[in-house]
Amino acid sequence: MARKYGFFTELQFKILQLRIRKGLTHTEIANLLGTTRENVAIAEVRAKKNLKLAEETVRAYKSLTSIANIEIKADTHLIDVPGILVRASDKFGIKLKVNFTRIYDEIRFKARGCVDGVKVVKPFMIAIFKDGDIEVIPESMLEPNR
């Protein structure tokens, strides 16, 4: 029986390993594994879909297990976000273990489609956890009836 690596099949894991660690092409991997370039490409696409699904699952779970989910609304200036988070965490007696730079970087990376310059253009959420950590949740993870 083939081994599983989380959501990856053994083949998907091997292909990603060869692509990421060794920088091999689909053709080179196909030759090594005795299959076609097309099979390698398909397996890689499926592996990336599985990875995205796993990431979305973890984000969704984190939003369910957070102490507070703070909606950052459109037209909010990024400079105001840390204060919003501090006020929210104070209500729950939580000391945040993040600074402005981390908050700003996480928003820029995880909710990049929600920000234009220094303004929020699409709402997103920031989950606050009991340990003071945060997680930026992009608009794609917001509940559909919002």
N, C-alpha and C positions, 0 to 999 in steps of 0.2 A: 504494500500500500504506500502511495506517495505521501511524503511528509508535508504538513501544512506549516506555514509561517504566518500566523495570524490570519488575515484575509488573503494572503498570497498563497498560490499553489507553489509546489517545489520548482516547477518550470519558471513561473513568473519571478520568483525570488532569484533563481540563477541568472535569468536574463537581466534583471535590474542590477544584480551584483556585477555582471560583466560590463554592462553599460556604464554604471556609475564609477566603479572602482578601477576598471581597466580601460574605459573609454572605447570599447569595441563597437563596431558598426553592426547593424542587423545581419549583414552578409557574413561577417566574421563569426558572429555568435551562431548563426545557422550552421556554418561549416563545423564549428566545434561541437555542436549538439546533434548534428546529423539530421537537421530539419530544413525547412525552407525559410527564406528571408521573410516571406509573408507571414508564416506562422509565428516567427519571432516578433514581428511588428504587431500582430494581433494580440499576442500574449502580453506585450509591453503596454498596449493601450488598456487592456483589461486590468492589468496590475495597477496602472495609474488611476483608473476608475475606482478600484477597490481601496486604494490609498485615500482618495478623496472621500469616499463613503466612510471610512474609518475615522478620518479627521472630523467630518461633520457629526458623526455619532458621538465622539468625545466632546465636541463643543456643545452639542445638545444636552448631554449628560451633565456637563459642568453648569449649564444654565439652570438645570433642574436642582442641582445640589448647592447652588450659591445661596448666600444669606440675603443678598439683594441684587436685583437686576435693574440697573439704572438706564433709562432710555435717554439717549443723547439726541435731541431733536434737531431738525433742519434749522438753519440760520444761527446755530450756536457757534460762537467763536471758540477755537481750540484752546485759547488761553483760559477760558472759563471752565473747562472740563475738570481739571484737578480740584478746583473748589467744589464743584458739584459732587465729586466723588468723596471728598473729605467730609462734607456735610452729611451725605448719606451714610458713610461708615460711622460717623459719630453717633447717629441715631441708634445704631446697633452695638455701640461700644467696641468697635473694631478699629485697631490702629493699622492704617495702610502701610504696607512695606514696599511702596513704589514711589518714585519721584516723577516730576514733570516730564523729564526726558524719556523715561520708560513709557509713561502714558502716551505721550506724543508719538513715539516710535511705534508702539503697538497699534495705535489708531492708523497711522500712515501705512503700516504693513498689512494689518488684518482687515481694515475697513477702508482701503484706499479708494474704492469707488464711491464712498460716502462723503469724501472730503474734496474740496476744491480750494487750493491755497490754504487759508487759515480758517475757512468756514465749513461747517457741516452742511452738505447739500441733500443728503438722504439720512434718515434716522438710523441709528444703530444702538446696540446695547453694550453696557459694560457690566459684567458680573463681578460682584465682590464676594470673596470667600472668607470663611471664619478665620483663616490664618493671615488675612490682610492682603492676600494676593488678588489679582484681577485677571479677567479674561475679556478681551474685546470680541463681541459677537456681531459679525456683519449683518447687513439687512437681509441677506439671503437666508439667514437662520431665524429671522423674526417670525413670529406666528402669523399665518396668512390673514387672520381677521383683524390685524392692527390697522 
